[in-house]
Amino acid sequence: MKDKVVVVTGATSGIGQVAAEKLAGMGARIVMVARDKARADAVITRLRQLRPGVNHTLHIADLSSIEGVRRVGREIASAEPRIDVLINNAGAMFYDRQVTVDGLERTFATNHMAYFILTLALRTSLIAAAPARVINTASDAHRSAKLDFEDLQCEKNYRAFTAYGRSKLSNILFTRELARKLAGTGVTANSLHPGVVNTRFANDGHGALYHVFRVVKTFALSPEKGAATTIYLASSPDVAGVTGEYFKKCARATPTKEAQDDDAARRLWVESLRLAGMN
């Protein structure tokens, strides 16, 4: 990873932070995208301590905002003509239905649309650095999910974990279609399940689901163990050229039938373009 440029979202805590620190320790230069500047500055300081003299950089953006993602995508593309690895890792679950400034359900906007828009914004820089890699943090939460293209924004019946599962299913479908569209460019795209990890995820909640998460986290993986598959996909020569796959525990895994539906993947791509106002 020496002198490789690695863009990471969601690196101010949890598996994203561990991945950024480990990859920096392996020689990479980290380009962080974060929402909370204070936490991000602390991580950048830590990265610079790990490898003094390397110009790790920080970009601040609200990844639930289409314009916010577009802006940060333009900034990074302008500053980084070559990107070796893009790790789309930022994600969230919202206990109550929230609507963004763009009229999108916030889980879908943050967990799927941000991946989609940022990746397309950085496509040219990734191809310029080929062989390059796109890594999308999905989840086995997709196993209980099905996409409803008539209600992608969960307006009819919002449930927090249902919306989250759909967003993670969207991550896998996006990865499959992205891999197909990038074929021949030297850029690979893979998604992963990090495991159930004890992080800040779902801490700001209420009700029965909140208490379920508190109990589950007592048995969860540490962020260090949860980041292992992300680091593997970013750095291992074993997966050079592997694309369109779903991984967990540093090995290929089989997602659900819904997550292997290439027609749904193409339809989601077209709908995402429409929602983002892109052609």
N, C-alpha and C positions, 0 to 999 in steps of 0.2 A: 504493500500500500504506500510505499515511499513516494511522496510528492503527488499522490492522487488527490483530486478534488472531489470531496464528498459533500453533497447537499443533504441536510437532515432537517425534517420538520419534527416538532414535538420533542426537542432535545433538552428541555429545561428540567426534566425529571424522568424517573422510571427507565424503561428499556431504551428510550431514545437517548437519554443522557449517557447511560452506560455504553451504548453503541458508539456514540460520538467520542467518548473518552478512550475507549479501547482502540478504535480506528486511528485516532490521533496518536496514540501511543505506538501504533504500528507504522507511523510515518505519514499519515494522510493530513491534508489541510481541510479543515471543517468549515463549511458555510452553513450557518444556522439560520433557521426561520423560526421566530418565536413571537408570542403575543405579549408576554410579561417581560419588560425590559430589565427589571431588577434581577429576576431569576436568571435571565439569559446572560446578563453581564457576569454573574457569579460563575456560570458554566464556562464562559469564554476565558475568564481568569484562570480557571482550573485547567482548561485546555492549553493555555499558554505556559502554565507551569509544567505540564507534562512534556511539552516540546518547545522550549524557548526559541524565539527567533522566527517562528512560523506565524504568518499573518492569517490566523483564523478570523473569520468575519461574521457579522451578525446583521440580520435584516428583520425588522419588526413588521408584523402584519396580522390582521384578523382573518384567519383562514375560513371563517364562515361567510365572509363577504366576497362576492365575485370580483368586484373592483379591487379589493384588497389583495386577492390572489393574483389577479392580472398585474397589478402594480409591482408586487414583489417579484413576479416572474420576469417582468421587463428589466427590473433592477439587476437581478442575478444574471440574466442572459447577457446584459450589457457588460457586467463586471467579469463574467466568467465565460470566455469563448469556448472553453473546453471543460466539460463536467464528466468525470469518470463514473460516479455513482450518485444516484438520486434515491434517497430513502424517504418515502412518504409514510410518516409514522404518526403524525398528530391525529388524535381522535378523542371523541367524547361521547357520553351518553347523557341525555337530559330527561329528568324524571317527569317533567311536564312539557307539553308540546310548546315549542317556541318557534317564532317565525322571524327570519332574517330580514334585513332591509331589502333583499331581492324577492321577498315573498316565498322563500323556500323553508321547509322544515329544517331546523338547525342541525339535527343529527346527519341528515342526508347532505346538507350543504358542507358541513365540516369534514365528515368522514369520506364522502365520495367526490363531491364537486371540486373540493380543493385539490385532491389527488389528480383529478382529470385535467383541470385548468393549468396547474403548475407544471405537470409533465409535458403538456403540449407547448407551454411557453419555453421550456428548456430543451425541447427536442433537438434543435439545431446544434446546441452545445454538446449534447450527449452524442450525437452522430459524429461530431468533429473529433471527439475523444475515443471513438470506437477502437477496440472493444470496450463498451460501457455497459452499465447495469442499472435497471430500475427495480426497486424493491418496494413492494406495497404491503404494509402491515394489515392483514385481514384478521380473521378469527374463526374458530370452530363455532362461534355463535351463529355463523351462517347456516348451520345444519338444521336449525328450526325455522328457517326463513324461506319465503317465496316472494318474488317481486310481483307487485300488482301495478302494471303500467297505467291503470286507470286511477291509481291513488298513490303515486310515488311519494307524495308529501304527507301521507298518513292523516288526511283530513277527516276521514270517515270514522276511524276508530284508533286513536293514538294510544299505544302502550310503549313504554320506554324501551323494554328489551326487544320488542318486535321491531321497532324502528332501528335499533342498533344492529340487530341481526340482518335486516335488509341492507343496511349500509355496508356491512361486511361481505354479504353476498355480492353487492355491487362492486366492491374492491376486487373480488376474484374474477368476476365477469369482465370488468375493465381491463384487468391484467391479461386475460386471454385474448381479447380483441386488440389490445396494444401490442402484444407479442406478434400477432398476425400482421398488423400494419407495419411493424418495424422489421419484419423478415428481410434479410439481405442487407441491413444497414450496419450490422455488427453490434447493435444494442439489444440486450436481452431484457425481459420483464418477467418477474416472478413474484408471487405473493406468499404470505406465511401466516401461520398461527404461532404466536409466541408462547402459548400456554396461559394458564391462569396465573397472573403475576400480581404480587402485592405492591401496587403503586398508588398514586393519588386518584386513579380512575374511579369514577362514581362515588367519590367522597362527599360531594355536595348534593345530598339527596334527602329523601324522607320516605316514610311508609315501609311496607313489608319488604320491597325489593332492596331498599337500603340496608335493612338488617340482614337480609340474605347475603349481600355482598360482604358485610362486616364479618360474618361467620366464615364464608368461603375464603376470605383473605388470610385467615389464621392458618390455613393449610396450603396457601399459594406459594408459587416459586418466588425466589428473590429476583429483583430486577437484573442482577448479574446473570442468573440462569435463564431468565426470560429473554435476554438480549442475544443469547448464543446463536440462534438461527439467523437473526438479522446480520450479525457479524460474519457468520459463515457465508451467507449469500453475497455479502459485499466484498469478501476478500478471498474466498477459497478458489483455487484453480480447479477443484473438482466440479464446479458448476459453470465453468467457462463454456459458453455456447448453449447452455440449458435455458430454455425459455418457455413461457406460458404455463409453468407448473405451479403447484401449491405445495408448500413445505411445512413440516413441523418436526421438531427434534432433529434438525439438520439433515432431514431425509425427505424425499418426495412422499407426499400423501395424496389420498384420493378425496377430493371434495364431493359434495352431494351431486346428484343428477342435475339439479337446478343450476348448480355452479359450473356445469359442463355444457350448458345449453348455448351453443354458438349463435343461434338465432336471437336469443335474449341478449347476448353480449353485443351483437350488432345493433339491436334496437335500443339498448341502453346508451350506446355510443351516440347514436343519432339524437336521442332525446337529451342527452347531456350537452351536446353542441347547441341544441335549440335553447335550453335553459340558460346556457352561458352567453347566448347571443353571438355565437361563432358560426362560421361556415366551413 
